[in-house]
């Protein structure tokens, strides 16, 4: 790890023959807090001219918060930011852009019903006699695109182009405003391999011109292909900074994930699962070659009654995308799914629910719970949807169900009329589980069910999953905590870059085994 005061004397290829450079961006002691959350704590970050620097970390590590602190979206609570040697404190992205910092987001922030030229020069249109000089605009834009070796008609509407081309136009705009720093936030998430290659060619050309590029991606192979340097964040804190060629992939994964061994030791060993004989009678669900273009490549998956099948991988590896196809939240465009031997097209969550498949989303606030409703109302929501809104569940039955599951899952407070938004994260997760258990599913898909909750609630939920498995329920269990996946799963599917790269039986498997599989070079045996 490099100290915050160490001079940068290493070239991107590690030869060290480049003159010592001064960081274009220096962030020191950055802390930002939101109500009840310390988003960043004393974080340092530096970015040098002529390098691609990747910001790495799992969901909630603080990557987006750090970018927003740099670009003036968030006001820092403490710390300092220097750009080109000057102390700055931007009040918004506009001021950051004026200082030479341009940001291209995952979702292109351009005006799609305008032309390519209009987007490149938006807000900076050339004028003649007080009117926009359209000819000059197209001529200038054509030169900007040509300098980046982009064959794009500046007079064409932006909306007529693919997302990949729109990304390139956004980058061309950033270059045209003479940005010294280019922030690329998940620029490849919607691109195929060919488009990623084209984008990387442009990134290298911009880097070689001396621009500093801050690159954020959850694709491990891409990070190692394009980056010169990387910084790792975890839980809002700086872990370390490295030249990419000095940090093996498995070490990067270890730093990103981290281990809270003291907390893990508190979990009872009674929840430990290992491979078992599959229940006779065949699979409950069998997916063969199921995939969705631009989301996840075709995969095979078989789930038997009483099995817990874990899905392991880094953020963006495809775990959630797989789960959403199994639940009908997204529609597959390849492959087939059978349930108890019968072909089924899961076109919607309602069809999945009709087939006794339940899904608890990782984003319990946005996609799961309704904060302004009571615990009771949230618990009966899925059951009411299954019955139809014209056949309301009698209030007495609602009260009985709420009381039963509040007691069974130890939901606190025990008041069924408490608003869900006022509960702790762990108790909110229990309410969400209660909602789906009421529907008596045969397959329960749990996406990060213990994220952001305390160790006590985590242990309770893990024990519940083990108990449901013992009672014959099939479970798909997704977690970024590899120890948790190992503790609960009979079999483990390992994901990387939206591909299922391996499936292993949980017999003597260690966390290191999974990490080595995830870290394996693309194209090499997992």
SULWOFEN-V902359 format. One record per run of one state. SS is the DSSP state (hx for helix, st for strand, lp for the rest). FROM is the first residue (numbers start at 1). TO is the last residue. If there is no record, write none. Layout:
((SS:FROM:TO) (SS:FROM:TO))
This chain:
((lp:1:7) (st:8:8) (lp:9:20) (st:21:21) (lp:22:22) (st:23:34) (lp:35:36) (st:37:48) (lp:49:51) (st:52:56) (lp:57:62) (hx:63:70) (lp:71:77) (st:78:83) (lp:84:85) (st:86:88) (lp:89:92) (hx:93:98) (lp:99:100) (st:101:104) (lp:105:114) (st:115:115) (hx:116:120) (lp:121:126) (st:127:128) (lp:129:130) (st:131:132) (lp:133:133) (hx:134:147) (lp:148:156) (st:157:157) (hx:158:160) (lp:161:162) (hx:163:176) (lp:177:180) (st:181:185) (lp:186:192) (hx:193:208) (lp:209:211) (st:212:216) (lp:217:219) (hx:220:226) (lp:227:228) (st:229:234) (lp:235:236) (st:237:243) (hx:244:246) (lp:247:248) (hx:249:257) (lp:258:260) (hx:261:265) (lp:266:268) (hx:269:271) (lp:272:282) (st:283:292) (lp:293:295) (st:296:304) (lp:305:307) (st:308:312) (lp:313:318) (hx:319:327) (lp:328:333) (st:334:339) (lp:340:341) (st:342:344) (lp:345:348) (hx:349:354) (lp:355:356) (st:357:360) (lp:361:363) (hx:364:368) (lp:369:373) (st:374:374) (hx:375:379) (lp:380:380) (hx:381:387) (lp:388:394) (hx:395:408) (lp:409:418) (st:419:419) (hx:420:422) (lp:423:424) (hx:425:438) (lp:439:442) (st:443:447) (lp:448:454) (hx:455:470) (lp:471:473) (st:474:478) (lp:479:481) (hx:482:488) (lp:489:490) (st:491:496) (lp:497:498) (st:499:505) (lp:506:510) (hx:511:519) (lp:520:526))
